[in-house]
Amino acid sequence: MLNLVPGLVTAGLAVCGMGFYLLCLWSARTFQRSRSRQGSGITPPVSILKPLRGVDPQMYESFRSHCTQDYPEYEIIFGVSEPDDPAVEAVQRLIREFPGCKIRLLVCPEVLGNNRKTSNLVQMLGSAQYDHILINDSDIFVTPDYLRRVMAPFARPRVGMVTCPYRGIAADTLGSKLESIGISTDFIAGVLVARQIEGGIHFALGSTLAMSRTALDAIGGLRPLVDYLADDFELGFRIAKAGHEVVLADVVVETYLPAYSFRGFFEHQMRWARSTRDSRRLGYVGLLLTFGLPWAIFAVLLAPFAWWSWTTLAAAMALRAAVAIKVGIGVVHDRALWRHLWLVPMRDLVAFAVWFASFADHTVHWRGEVFILENGKIRPAHPRKPGPVSAAKPDQDKVSVHS
């Protein structure tokens, strides 16, 4: 009997994970039912801010999708740190293709903190014309009704921010496919569970950060976030804490994933994990009880001749597949998931290993640099050598302005 104790313990943990899977299914069903009650047809003018650094997969196609919106009035402001950033050429091409769209490209020379994206956003915000601000990344592809559906919840007076779910479009590498599976079947499922058990969303996703200036001003703007790694989470958390409602919209956007090597995938998962660990400490520790399938696999390995270990594994596999299909296909409409469903156990085992490894130290890799993460804030692991910061020339402050 003593030999079976480790197997019984892991089987018990697997049952806890299966309880979480059932909660995922319930949360996804509740979200799907709420979609028709998100709000109605207001269309306030919107300033879209897109910070850029380098070239991302399918970046130009993602840019174009923002220029074909079925929406009466909006502007797009792109921001780069250096005038010779490779992304500048794509923005200038966009301006030529869409001369009727309000597009501006700003050079943001000041380094206000260790999060260069947020540093750029602070400088871009001063040029935004409208009372509603929307921030998303360069690799976000949207549908023509995106702005209408994101802005609809602002018809309710208490709404201060709207964010939205997303799916990852994988490149043809194993690491990229595992990343995509994780987003569609695990990360979004966790977001829906948080929405359900916390009575709403109290954070935001970087896929879309739409907010009113009233809500943004209530938290002191973007400047306090220039050293935070999870600036999107922190922004939503602060707006919710200030008494504004944060809404998860009913529109799903796409993000094009890099062709991650397995190492690149693991490093990205580690950055994500350590960011979550610092942002939602209790919730992150509780994730140990959500790994139903990995715990069931370990139960079989520890008690291979026990009927209950195989029964636990079969039940865990069935429920995990149900979550993947319900959330990945039913909520975020990931069309590639049917082909990649067999990779879910591998992805979950990697996530299990990442959870344990995330407590080992405080380093994160981000866009080719290594940072130390402490209490949500980052600092360079290797101090940068001091050097002159060139001021932008007058004609570089606004490289192009088209209305």
C-alpha positions in Angstrom: 0.0 0.0 0.0 2.8 2.4 0.9 4.2 2.0 -2.6 0.9 3.3 -4.0 0.9 6.5 -1.9 2.8 8.7 -4.5 0.4 7.5 -7.2 -2.6 8.2 -5.0 -1.3 11.7 -4.2 -0.8 12.6 -7.9 -4.1 11.1 -8.8 -5.7 13.3 -6.2 -4.0 16.3 -7.7 -5.2 15.2 -11.1 -8.8 15.2 -9.8 -8.2 18.8 -8.6 -7.1 19.7 -12.1 -10.2 18.0 -13.6 -12.3 20.2 -11.3 -10.5 23.2 -12.9 -11.3 21.8 -16.3 -15.0 21.7 -15.4 -14.7 25.3 -14.2 -13.2 26.3 -17.6 -16.1 24.7 -19.5 -18.6 26.5 -17.3 -16.8 29.9 -17.6 -16.5 29.5 -21.4 -20.2 28.7 -21.7 -21.1 31.8 -19.5 -18.9 34.1 -21.7 -20.5 32.8 -24.9 -24.0 33.5 -23.5 -23.0 37.0 -22.4 -21.8 38.1 -25.9 -25.2 39.4 -26.9 -25.3 41.7 -23.9 -22.0 43.5 -24.3 -23.4 46.9 -25.4 -24.7 48.8 -28.4 -23.8 51.0 -31.2 -21.8 54.0 -29.9 -18.9 55.0 -32.1 -16.7 57.6 -30.3 -13.6 58.8 -32.1 -10.6 56.6 -31.2 -6.8 57.2 -31.2 -5.0 53.9 -31.9 -1.5 53.8 -30.5 0.9 51.2 -31.9 4.5 51.1 -30.5 7.0 49.5 -32.8 10.4 48.0 -32.6 11.8 46.0 -35.5 9.7 43.8 -37.8 7.3 41.2 -36.6 5.7 38.3 -38.6 2.9 39.5 -41.0 3.3 43.0 -39.7 2.2 44.9 -42.8 -0.9 42.8 -43.2 -1.7 43.5 -39.6 -1.2 47.2 -40.2 -3.5 47.1 -43.2 -6.3 45.5 -41.2 -6.5 48.6 -39.0 -6.9 50.9 -42.1 -10.0 49.1 -43.4 -12.2 49.5 -40.3 -16.0 50.0 -40.7 -15.8 53.0 -38.2 -16.6 56.7 -38.7 -13.6 58.4 -37.1 -10.2 57.2 -35.8 -6.5 57.8 -36.2 -3.5 55.5 -36.0 -0.3 56.7 -34.4 2.8 54.6 -34.8 5.8 55.2 -32.5 9.5 54.1 -32.8 12.5 54.9 -30.7 14.9 55.5 -33.6 14.2 57.1 -37.0 16.0 54.2 -38.7 14.0 51.4 -37.1 13.1 48.8 -39.8 9.4 49.2 -39.0 9.5 52.8 -40.4 9.5 51.6 -44.0 6.3 49.6 -43.5 4.5 52.6 -41.9 5.6 54.9 -44.8 4.3 52.3 -47.3 1.0 52.1 -45.4 0.6 55.9 -45.5 1.1 55.8 -49.3 -1.5 53.0 -49.7 -4.1 54.6 -47.5 -3.9 58.4 -48.1 -7.4 58.9 -46.7 -6.6 57.3 -43.3 -5.3 59.4 -40.5 -1.9 57.9 -39.9 1.1 59.5 -38.1 4.6 58.1 -37.4 6.4 59.6 -34.4 10.0 59.2 -33.3 10.0 58.9 -29.5 13.7 59.6 -28.5 13.3 59.7 -24.7 14.0 56.6 -22.6 11.7 57.0 -19.6 12.1 53.6 -18.1 13.2 50.0 -18.8 10.0 49.1 -20.6 10.8 50.8 -23.9 7.3 50.1 -25.3 5.6 51.9 -22.5 8.2 54.7 -22.7 7.2 55.2 -26.3 3.5 55.1 -25.5 3.9 57.9 -22.9 5.4 60.1 -25.7 2.8 59.0 -28.2 -0.1 59.7 -25.9 0.6 63.4 -26.0 -0.2 63.5 -29.7 -3.5 61.6 -29.5 -6.4 63.7 -30.5 -9.4 61.8 -29.1 -10.9 60.9 -25.7 -10.7 57.2 -26.2 -7.3 55.5 -26.6 -6.7 52.0 -28.0 -3.3 50.3 -27.7 -2.3 47.1 -29.4 0.9 45.5 -30.8 2.3 45.5 -34.3 1.5 41.8 -34.9 -2.3 42.1 -34.1 -4.6 41.4 -37.1 -8.2 42.6 -36.7 -11.5 42.2 -38.6 -13.3 45.2 -40.2 -15.8 45.4 -37.3 -13.1 45.3 -34.6 -13.5 49.0 -33.5 -17.3 48.9 -33.5 -17.3 45.8 -31.2 -14.5 47.0 -28.9 -16.0 50.4 -28.4 -19.6 49.1 -27.9 -19.3 48.4 -24.2 -18.3 52.1 -23.5 -22.1 52.8 -23.9 -22.2 51.7 -20.2 -21.1 54.6 -18.0 -19.0 52.6 -15.6 -16.9 51.0 -18.3 -13.3 52.4 -18.3 -11.5 49.8 -20.3 -12.2 47.1 -22.9 -9.8 44.2 -23.7 -10.3 41.2 -25.9 -9.3 37.5 -26.3 -7.0 36.5 -29.1 -5.6 33.4 -30.9 -2.1 32.8 -32.0 -1.3 32.0 -35.7 1.6 29.6 -35.5 4.6 29.5 -37.8 5.8 26.1 -39.0 7.9 25.2 -36.0 7.2 23.0 -33.0 7.8 25.9 -30.6 5.4 28.2 -32.4 2.7 25.5 -32.5 3.0 24.8 -28.8 2.8 28.6 -28.1 -0.4 28.8 -30.2 -2.0 25.8 -28.4 -1.1 27.3 -25.0 -2.8 30.6 -25.9 -6.0 29.0 -27.3 -6.6 26.2 -24.9 -5.0 27.3 -21.6 -4.3 31.0 -21.3 -7.7 32.1 -22.6 -9.4 29.4 -20.5 -7.7 30.9 -17.4 -8.8 34.4 -18.3 -12.4 33.2 -18.6 -12.2 31.4 -15.2 -10.8 34.6 -13.6 -13.7 36.5 -15.2 -16.2 34.1 -13.7 -14.9 33.6 -10.2 -13.8 37.2 -9.6 -17.0 38.8 -10.9 -15.4 40.4 -13.9 -12.0 41.2 -15.4 -9.6 43.0 -13.1 -6.7 43.1 -15.6 -6.2 43.5 -19.3 -4.6 41.6 -22.3 -2.1 43.3 -24.5 -4.0 42.2 -27.6 -6.3 45.2 -27.0 -6.2 48.0 -24.4 -9.0 50.3 -25.1 -9.7 53.0 -22.5 -11.3 56.3 -21.8 -9.1 59.2 -20.9 -11.1 59.6 -17.8 -10.1 56.1 -16.6 -6.5 56.7 -17.7 -6.2 60.0 -15.9 -7.7 58.4 -12.8 -4.5 56.2 -12.5 -2.0 58.9 -13.4 -1.6 58.0 -17.0 1.0 55.6 -18.5 4.1 57.2 -17.0 4.0 55.1 -13.7 4.2 51.9 -15.8 7.5 52.5 -17.6 9.4 50.0 -15.5 6.8 47.2 -15.4 7.1 44.1 -17.5 3.4 43.2 -17.6 2.3 46.8 -18.4 -1.0 45.5 -19.9 -1.9 43.6 -16.8 -0.9 46.5 -14.6 -2.9 49.0 -16.6 -6.1 46.9 -16.4 -5.5 46.2 -12.7 -5.1 49.9 -11.8 -8.1 51.0 -13.8 -10.3 48.3 -12.2 -8.9 49.3 -8.8 -9.9 52.9 -9.5 -13.5 51.8 -9.7 -13.9 51.5 -13.4 -15.3 48.3 -15.1 -13.0 46.3 -17.3 -14.9 44.4 -20.0 -13.7 41.4 -22.1 -15.1 42.2 -25.6 -16.8 39.6 -27.8 -14.3 40.1 -30.7 -11.3 37.9 -31.2 -8.1 39.2 -32.7 -5.1 37.3 -34.2 -1.4 37.5 -33.3 1.2 36.1 -35.7 3.7 34.1 -33.7 7.4 34.0 -34.5 9.0 30.8 -35.8 10.2 29.9 -32.2 12.8 27.3 -31.7 12.0 25.1 -28.7 14.5 27.2 -26.7 12.9 30.4 -27.8 9.4 29.0 -26.9 10.7 28.0 -23.5 12.2 31.4 -22.8 9.0 33.2 -23.8 7.0 30.9 -21.6 9.4 31.6 -18.7 9.0 35.4 -19.2 5.2 35.0 -19.3 5.3 32.7 -16.2 7.5 35.0 -14.1 5.5 38.0 -15.1 2.3 36.3 -13.9 4.1 35.1 -10.8 4.9 38.7 -9.8 1.5 40.1 -10.9 -0.9 37.5 -9.4 1.1 35.7 -6.7 -1.7 33.7 -5.0 -3.3 32.8 -8.3 0.0 31.7 -9.7 0.7 29.4 -6.8 -2.8 28.0 -7.2 -1.9 26.9 -10.7 -0.3 23.9 -9.3 -3.8 22.4 -8.8 -4.8 23.1 -12.4 -2.4 20.7 -14.1 -4.9 17.9 -14.4 -3.4 16.0 -17.3 0.3 16.1 -16.2 -0.7 14.9 -12.7 -2.7 12.1 -14.3 0.3 11.1 -16.4 2.5 11.0 -13.3 -0.1 8.9 -11.5 0.1 6.2 -14.2 3.9 6.3 -14.1 3.9 5.9 -10.4 1.1 3.2 -10.2 1.1 1.6 -13.7 -0.7 -1.5 -12.6 -3.5 0.2 -10.7 -6.9 0.5 -12.4 -7.6 3.9 -10.8 -4.5 5.5 -12.3 -5.5 4.6 -15.9 -9.1 5.7 -15.2 -7.9 9.0 -13.9 -5.7 9.5 -17.0 -8.6 8.7 -19.3 -10.9 11.1 -17.5 -8.3 13.9 -17.5 -7.6 13.4 -21.2 -11.3 13.6 -22.0 -11.9 16.8 -20.0 -8.7 18.4 -21.2 -9.7 17.8 -24.8 -13.2 19.2 -24.1 -11.6 22.4 -22.7 -9.4 22.7 -25.7 -12.3 22.3 -28.1 -14.7 24.5 -26.1 -12.3 27.4 -25.6 -9.9 27.0 -28.5 -12.6 26.4 -31.2 -15.8 27.6 -29.5 -14.5 30.9 -28.1 -11.4 32.0 -30.0 -12.2 30.1 -33.2 -8.7 28.6 -33.7 -9.1 26.8 -37.0 -5.7 25.1 -36.7 -6.4 23.5 -33.4 -8.0 20.3 -34.9 -4.6 19.6 -36.5 -2.6 20.3 -33.4 -4.8 18.8 -30.8 -2.5 15.9 -30.3 0.2 18.3 -29.1 -1.8 19.4 -26.0 -0.2 16.8 -23.6 3.3 17.9 -24.7 2.4 21.6 -24.2 0.9 20.9 -20.8 4.0 19.0 -19.6 6.2 21.9 -20.7 3.9 24.3 -18.9 4.2 22.1 -15.8 8.0 22.2 -16.0 7.9 26.0 -16.6 5.8 26.5 -13.5 8.4 24.9 -11.3 11.3 26.5 -13.1 9.8 30.0 -12.8 10.6 30.0 -9.1 14.3 29.4 -9.6 15.4 33.0 -10.2 14.2 36.4 -11.5 15.7 36.7 -15.0 13.6 37.2 -18.1 14.5 37.4 -21.8 12.8 40.1 -23.8 13.6 41.2 -27.4 17.2 40.1 -27.2 17.9 41.6 -23.7 18.1 40.0 -20.3 16.3 41.7 -17.4 15.9 41.1 -13.6 12.3 41.0 -12.6 11.4 42.1 -9.1 7.9 43.0 -7.8 6.7 43.3 -11.4 9.4 45.8 -12.4 12.4 45.1 -14.7 16.0 46.3 -14.7 18.8 45.3 -17.1 20.7 42.2 -15.9 23.8 43.8 -17.3 23.9 47.6 -16.9 23.9 49.4 -20.2 27.0 51.4 -21.0 26.3 55.1 -20.8 26.1 56.9 -24.1 24.8 60.0 -25.7 21.1 60.1 -26.5 20.5 62.0 -29.7 17.7 64.4 -29.7 15.2 64.1 -32.5 15.5 66.6 -35.3 12.5 68.8 -35.8 11.4 66.9 -38.9 11.8 63.6 -37.1 9.3 64.3 -34.4 6.5 63.7 -36.9 8.0 61.8 -39.7 4.7 61.7 -41.7 1.3 63.1 -41.1 -1.6 62.1 -43.4 -5.3 62.9 -42.8 
